[in-house]
Amino acid sequence: MVRLVKQTPFSYAVTALSVALLVYISAAGDATMTTDALIAVVLAVSGLVLSQAGGLMKTESEPQEREAVSAAPWVVIDLLVIFSLNYFVPRVPLSLVSLIGSNLNVGIAFQVLEAVAEEQFFRGFFLNFFLSRVDPYTAIVADGALFGVYHFFVYGYSPNLIVLVMMAGMVLAYSDWRLGNIDASMIAHVLNNLF
């Protein structure tokens, strides 16, 4: 039986909150940030809808195949690896500092929304899509590679940056696969975007 990454009440609540952040960003931010936030919400909702339509949606109410594992150690591992990678590669251009402008709250809201949306789409949908078709390690590499390709379109061509993002995507996918849900990657991704 294929071991898919599940949604939890936490992941649903954070996703709902991130969709609500679109309203705040559209009211308090500029037109460009509102458009970017709308794209992020479409990404998050698409991840949920595609997972449901493809029969890849696994929720906490289904029987667990293994013992529950705490997300905390995986969040720490994710952050240590990502922060280590960030040490060797210059900070990405969409860091919080570049988004602050005149409104810190809008910049923070956008970073949270973006991280949650990407996790729903890449780990919530694509990781499960790959897990249902290939072995777990190939699925993790494929998910990380796709995450890197997506960021190529976001950040432009920078080989170092694309490798960093691919590796970070693989680490997030691996921790979610080991943990069995997307909570750790959501938390780690939000914290990475904020700091």
Residue pairs with C-beta under 8 A, 6 or more apart in sequence:
1 65
2 131
2 132
3 65
3 66
3 131
3 136
3 177
3 180
4 56
4 58
4 128
4 131
4 132
5 58
5 123
5 124
5 127
5 128
5 131
5 176
5 177
5 180
5 181
5 182
6 58
6 59
6 60
6 62
6 180
6 181
6 182
7 48
7 51
7 57
7 58
7 59
7 60
7 124
7 181
7 182
8 59
8 60
8 181
8 182
8 183
9 60
10 183
10 186
11 120
11 124
11 181
11 182
11 183
11 186
14 116
14 186
15 44
15 48
15 116
15 120
17 112
17 116
18 40
18 41
18 44
18 112
18 113
18 116
18 117
19 41
19 44
19 45
21 37
21 109
21 110
21 112
21 113
22 34
22 37
22 38
22 40
22 41
22 113
24 105
24 106
24 109
25 33
25 34
25 37
25 106
25 109
25 110
25 113
26 34
26 37
26 38
28 103
28 105
28 106
29 37
29 103
29 106
29 110
30 101
33 99
33 106
33 110
36 110
36 114
37 109
37 110
37 113
40 110
40 113
40 114
40 117
40 118
41 113
41 117
43 117
43 118
43 120
43 121
44 113
44 116
44 117
44 120
44 121
46 121
46 125
47 117
47 120
47 121
47 122
47 124
47 125
47 126
48 57
48 120
48 124
48 125
50 56
50 125
50 129
51 57
51 124
51 125
51 128
54 125
54 129
56 125
56 128
56 129
56 132
58 128
60 181
64 180
65 180
66 180
69 178
69 179
69 180
71 179
71 181
71 183
71 184
71 187
74 175
74 176
74 178
74 179
74 184
74 188
75 175
75 184
75 187
75 188
75 191
77 171
77 175
78 171
78 172
78 175
78 184
78 185
78 188
78 189
79 188
79 191
79 192
81 167
81 168
81 171
82 168
82 171
82 188
82 192
83 192
85 164
85 167
85 168
86 164
86 192
88 160
88 164
89 160
89 161
89 163
89 164
90 160
90 161
92 151
92 155
92 161
92 165
93 155
94 114
94 154
94 155
95 193
96 107
96 108
96 111
96 193
96 194
96 195
99 106
99 107
99 110
99 111
100 107
101 107
108 194
111 190
111 193
111 194
112 190
112 193
112 194
114 193
115 186
115 189
115 190
115 192
115 193
116 186
116 189
116 190
118 147
118 150
118 189
119 172
119 182
119 185
119 186
119 189
120 182
122 143
122 146
122 147
122 150
122 169
122 172
122 173
123 143
123 172
123 173
123 176
123 182
123 185
124 182
126 142
126 143
126 146
127 139
127 140
127 143
127 173
127 176
127 177
130 138
130 139
130 140
130 142
130 143
131 139
131 177
133 139
134 142
136 177
139 173
139 177
140 170
140 173
140 174
140 177
141 170
143 169
143 170
143 173
144 166
144 167
144 168
144 169
144 170
144 171
144 172
144 173
145 166
145 169
146 169
147 165
147 166
147 168
147 169
147 172
147 173
148 162
148 163
148 165
148 166
148 169
149 162
151 161
151 162
151 165
152 162
155 161
155 162
155 165
168 192
172 184
172 185
172 188
172 189
173 185
175 184
175 185
175 188
176 182
176 184
176 185
